Amino acid sequence: MVQVLSDKAGLLVQALPYIQKFNKKTIVIKYGGNAMINQELQESVIKDIILLGLVGINIVVIHGGGSEISDMLKKINKKSRFINGLRYTDQETMDVVQQVLCGKVNKKLVSLINSAGGKAMGLCGLDGSMIGAVKLAADGEDYGLVGDINNINPDPVNDVIDKGYIPVIATVASGLDGNEAYNVNADTAAARLAVALDAVKLILLTDVRGILEDQEDEDTLISKISPDEIPDLMSRGIVSGGMIPKVQCCAEAVSGGVKRAHIIDGRIRHSILIETLSDEGIGTMISRS
């Protein structure tokens, strides 16, 4: 029993320099994947977020909600359509995106944090023109109301932080070209916000261990890379498919001044705390040093 207590005390002591290092600093967490759906994992993430906030770290949560959007579209007998991995968003789909992301998902996360003893406030990219976008024009495709982010106003987020709340942000953007709103990629929004907020860390929660040398072997995790290594990893097929945009977002954040970006496995309980407050860390880190 004494040894168990001693081990627990050792973990707290190990966390101390990280608590001191990140005190009053901002960490942006992109929350998505299975950790949003599985109740046990969800409770773990919520507790991690609250604990980091209580020890003086400014936590900003950016969330997705793709599965919830698909479920709602199915309920109204509308088929989800994807082009190059992006959800085609006509006006009816955009209405559902706003309803689900800014309403149901955002308010549920805020409620979970508040119920667990934290202080959270829900925002979306429309608030204070926080996220501005124009219609995405890529590959000669029409993606509908999918936006290309080209402006970030961090003031609404900083105001919420200054009042002692954890901002929880839904990624719907204000249109800067005549349309009222756009559906935008949550990973991209998290990276751009991390840069605008002068964050020290960007953490992307995913459903994989990180970047793997061998996609079939989780023991081949690559724990650290620099942005300069990414083109080679892509050419060799080590970074491929859905991992490409995540790695590119991390590289963009680091190039914009964020010290470290991390792709971590949200299926592991308390993965955020392991990454932030332990010597070992978890997942793949992208940094210049």
C-alpha positions as CSV (number, residue, x, y, z in Angstrom):
1,M,0.0,0.0,0.0
2,V,2.8,2.4,0.9
3,Q,4.6,1.6,-2.4
4,V,1.4,2.4,-4.3
5,L,1.0,5.7,-2.6
6,S,4.7,6.5,-3.2
7,D,4.3,5.7,-6.9
8,K,1.3,8.0,-7.1
9,A,3.3,10.8,-5.4
10,G,6.1,10.2,-7.9
11,L,3.7,10.8,-10.8
12,L,2.6,14.1,-9.2
13,V,6.2,15.2,-8.7
14,Q,7.0,14.2,-12.4
15,A,4.1,16.5,-13.5
16,L,5.4,19.5,-11.5
17,P,7.9,20.9,-14.0
18,Y,5.4,20.6,-16.8
19,I,2.7,22.4,-14.8
20,Q,5.2,25.2,-14.1
21,K,6.3,25.3,-17.8
22,F,2.8,25.6,-19.2
23,N,1.3,27.8,-16.4
24,K,-0.7,30.7,-18.1
25,K,0.3,29.2,-21.5
26,T,-2.3,28.2,-24.1
27,I,-2.8,24.6,-25.4
28,V,-5.3,24.0,-28.2
29,I,-6.9,20.5,-28.3
30,K,-8.8,19.3,-31.4
31,Y,-11.3,16.8,-30.0
32,G,-12.7,14.3,-32.3
33,G,-12.8,10.6,-33.3
34,N,-13.9,7.7,-31.0
35,A,-13.1,9.8,-27.9
36,M,-16.2,11.8,-28.7
37,I,-18.5,8.8,-29.1
38,N,-17.3,6.3,-26.4
39,Q,-18.7,7.4,-23.0
40,E,-15.7,6.1,-21.0
41,L,-13.2,7.8,-23.2
42,Q,-15.3,11.0,-23.3
43,E,-15.3,11.1,-19.5
44,S,-11.5,10.7,-19.5
45,V,-11.0,13.6,-22.0
46,I,-13.3,15.9,-20.0
47,K,-11.4,15.2,-16.7
48,D,-8.1,15.8,-18.5
49,I,-9.3,19.2,-19.8
50,I,-10.6,20.2,-16.4
51,L,-7.5,19.2,-14.5
52,L,-5.2,21.1,-16.9
53,G,-7.4,24.2,-16.5
54,L,-7.3,23.9,-12.7
55,V,-3.5,23.9,-12.7
56,G,-3.4,27.2,-14.6
57,I,-3.1,26.1,-18.2
58,N,-5.3,27.9,-20.7
59,I,-7.1,25.1,-22.6
60,V,-9.0,25.8,-25.8
61,V,-11.1,22.9,-27.2
62,I,-12.0,22.7,-30.9
63,H,-14.4,19.9,-31.8
64,G,-15.7,18.1,-34.8
65,G,-18.9,16.1,-35.1
66,G,-18.9,14.3,-38.4
67,S,-20.7,11.2,-37.2
68,E,-23.4,13.2,-35.5
69,I,-24.0,15.2,-38.7
70,S,-24.3,12.0,-40.7
71,D,-26.8,10.6,-38.2
72,M,-28.9,13.7,-38.4
73,L,-28.8,13.7,-42.2
74,K,-29.9,10.1,-42.2
75,K,-32.9,11.0,-40.0
76,I,-34.1,13.5,-42.6
77,N,-33.5,11.0,-45.4
78,K,-30.6,12.9,-46.9
79,K,-27.6,10.9,-48.0
80,S,-24.2,12.1,-47.0
81,R,-21.9,12.8,-50.0
82,F,-18.2,13.1,-49.9
83,I,-15.8,14.5,-52.5
84,N,-12.0,13.9,-51.9
85,G,-12.8,13.2,-48.2
86,L,-14.8,16.5,-47.7
87,R,-18.5,16.5,-47.1
88,Y,-20.4,18.1,-49.9
89,T,-22.4,20.8,-48.2
90,D,-25.5,22.2,-49.9
91,Q,-27.7,24.7,-48.0
92,E,-29.8,22.0,-46.4
93,T,-26.7,20.2,-45.2
94,M,-25.2,23.5,-44.0
95,D,-28.3,24.0,-41.9
96,V,-27.8,20.6,-40.3
97,V,-24.1,21.3,-39.8
98,Q,-24.9,24.4,-37.8
99,Q,-27.7,22.8,-35.9
100,V,-25.6,19.8,-34.9
101,L,-22.1,21.4,-34.4
102,C,-23.1,24.8,-32.9
103,G,-26.1,23.3,-31.0
104,K,-26.2,19.7,-30.0
105,V,-22.5,18.8,-29.9
106,N,-21.2,22.1,-28.6
107,K,-23.7,22.5,-25.9
108,K,-23.3,18.8,-24.8
109,L,-19.5,19.3,-24.4
110,V,-20.0,22.5,-22.5
111,S,-22.5,20.8,-20.2
112,L,-20.2,17.8,-19.6
113,I,-17.3,20.1,-18.6
114,N,-19.5,22.2,-16.3
115,S,-21.2,19.1,-14.7
116,A,-17.8,17.7,-13.9
117,G,-16.7,20.8,-12.0
118,G,-15.1,22.8,-14.8
119,K,-16.1,26.2,-16.3
120,A,-16.7,26.1,-20.1
121,M,-18.3,28.4,-22.6
122,G,-19.5,27.4,-26.0
123,L,-18.5,29.4,-29.1
124,C,-18.6,28.9,-32.9
125,G,-16.6,30.5,-35.6
126,L,-19.4,32.9,-36.4
127,D,-19.1,34.5,-33.0
128,G,-17.2,37.8,-33.3
129,S,-16.2,36.7,-36.8
130,M,-13.7,34.4,-35.1
131,I,-13.2,32.2,-38.2
132,G,-13.6,33.8,-41.6
133,A,-13.7,31.8,-44.9
134,V,-14.4,31.9,-48.6
135,K,-15.8,29.2,-50.8
136,L,-13.3,26.4,-51.3
137,A,-12.0,26.2,-54.8
138,A,-9.8,23.1,-55.3
139,D,-9.2,20.4,-57.8
140,G,-11.9,21.9,-60.1
141,E,-14.6,20.4,-57.8
142,D,-17.7,22.1,-56.4
143,Y,-17.8,21.3,-52.6
144,G,-20.8,23.5,-52.0
145,L,-20.6,25.5,-48.8
146,V,-17.3,24.2,-47.7
147,G,-15.0,27.0,-46.7
148,D,-11.3,27.8,-47.1
149,I,-10.2,29.6,-43.9
150,N,-8.4,32.8,-44.6
151,N,-9.0,34.9,-41.4
152,I,-8.8,34.2,-37.7
153,N,-9.9,36.7,-35.0
154,P,-8.7,35.4,-31.6
155,D,-10.3,38.1,-29.6
156,P,-13.5,36.2,-28.7
157,V,-11.4,33.2,-27.5
158,N,-9.1,35.4,-25.4
159,D,-12.0,37.2,-23.9
160,V,-13.5,33.9,-22.7
161,I,-10.1,32.7,-21.3
162,D,-9.7,36.0,-19.5
163,K,-13.0,35.5,-17.8
164,G,-11.8,32.1,-16.5
165,Y,-13.7,29.8,-18.9
166,I,-12.6,27.0,-21.1
167,P,-13.6,28.0,-24.7
168,V,-15.3,25.1,-26.6
169,I,-15.4,26.0,-30.3
170,A,-17.6,24.6,-33.1
171,T,-16.0,25.0,-36.5
172,V,-18.6,26.9,-38.6
173,A,-17.1,29.9,-40.3
174,S,-18.4,33.3,-41.3
175,G,-18.5,33.8,-45.0
176,L,-16.4,36.6,-46.3
177,D,-17.6,36.5,-49.9
178,G,-21.4,36.9,-49.6
179,N,-22.4,33.5,-48.1
180,E,-23.5,33.6,-44.5
181,A,-21.6,30.5,-43.2
182,Y,-19.3,27.8,-44.3
183,N,-18.5,24.3,-43.1
184,V,-14.7,24.1,-42.5
185,N,-12.2,21.4,-41.5
186,A,-11.8,21.2,-37.8
187,D,-8.2,20.2,-37.9
188,T,-7.3,23.2,-40.1
189,A,-9.3,25.5,-37.8
190,A,-7.5,24.2,-34.7
191,A,-4.1,24.8,-36.4
192,R,-5.0,28.3,-37.4
193,L,-6.4,29.2,-34.0
194,A,-3.3,27.7,-32.3
195,V,-1.1,30.1,-34.3
196,A,-3.4,33.1,-33.7
197,L,-3.6,32.4,-30.0
198,D,0.2,32.0,-29.7
199,A,-0.3,28.5,-28.3
200,V,2.6,26.4,-27.1
201,K,1.0,23.2,-28.1
202,L,-1.6,21.8,-30.6
203,I,-2.9,18.4,-29.8
204,L,-5.0,16.4,-32.3
205,L,-6.9,13.5,-30.8
206,T,-7.3,10.7,-33.4
207,D,-8.1,7.0,-33.6
208,V,-4.6,5.9,-34.3
209,R,-1.3,5.8,-32.3
210,G,0.3,8.4,-34.4
211,I,2.5,8.1,-37.5
212,L,3.5,4.5,-38.0
213,E,6.5,3.2,-40.0
214,D,4.4,0.1,-40.7
215,Q,0.6,0.8,-40.8
216,E,-0.1,-2.8,-39.6
217,D,2.3,-2.6,-36.6
218,E,1.6,-0.1,-33.8
219,D,5.0,-0.8,-32.3
220,T,6.5,1.1,-35.2
221,L,5.3,4.4,-33.9
222,I,7.5,7.4,-35.0
223,S,7.6,9.5,-31.8
224,K,9.1,12.7,-33.3
225,I,9.5,14.3,-36.7
226,S,10.3,17.8,-38.0
227,P,8.3,19.5,-40.7
228,D,11.2,19.0,-43.1
229,E,10.8,15.2,-42.9
230,I,7.1,15.2,-43.9
231,P,7.6,15.3,-47.8
232,D,9.9,12.2,-47.6
233,L,7.4,10.4,-45.3
234,M,4.6,11.1,-47.7
235,S,6.6,10.0,-50.8
236,R,7.4,6.7,-49.0
237,G,3.7,6.2,-48.2
238,I,4.3,6.3,-44.4
239,V,2.1,9.4,-44.2
240,S,-0.9,8.7,-46.4
241,G,-4.7,8.9,-46.6
242,G,-6.4,10.7,-43.8
243,M,-3.2,11.2,-41.9
244,I,-1.9,13.6,-44.6
245,P,-4.2,16.6,-43.8
246,K,-3.6,16.1,-40.0
247,V,0.2,16.1,-40.5
248,Q,0.0,19.1,-42.8
249,C,-2.1,21.0,-40.2
250,C,0.5,20.2,-37.5
251,A,3.3,21.4,-39.8
252,E,1.4,24.6,-40.6
253,A,1.0,25.3,-36.8
254,V,4.7,24.7,-36.1
255,S,5.7,26.9,-39.1
256,G,3.3,29.6,-37.6
257,G,5.1,29.6,-34.3
258,V,3.4,26.9,-32.2
259,K,6.3,25.1,-30.5
260,R,5.0,21.6,-30.7
261,A,2.1,19.8,-32.4
262,H,1.0,16.3,-31.4
263,I,-1.0,13.6,-33.0
264,I,-2.1,11.3,-30.2
265,D,-4.4,8.3,-29.7
266,G,-7.7,9.4,-28.2
267,R,-8.6,5.7,-27.6
268,I,-6.1,5.7,-24.7
269,R,-7.6,6.9,-21.5
270,H,-6.0,10.2,-20.2
271,S,-3.8,10.4,-23.3
272,I,-4.0,14.2,-23.0
273,L,-2.5,14.2,-19.5
274,I,0.1,11.6,-20.5
275,E,1.3,13.8,-23.4
276,T,1.2,17.1,-21.4
277,L,2.4,16.2,-17.9
278,S,4.7,13.2,-18.2
279,D,8.3,12.6,-19.3
280,E,7.3,9.8,-21.7
281,G,4.6,11.6,-23.8
282,I,2.5,9.7,-26.3
283,G,1.9,9.7,-30.0
284,T,3.9,11.6,-32.7
285,M,5.3,15.0,-32.0
286,I,6.0,17.5,-34.8
287,S,8.5,20.2,-33.9
288,R,11.5,22.1,-35.2
289,S,13.8,21.1,-32.4
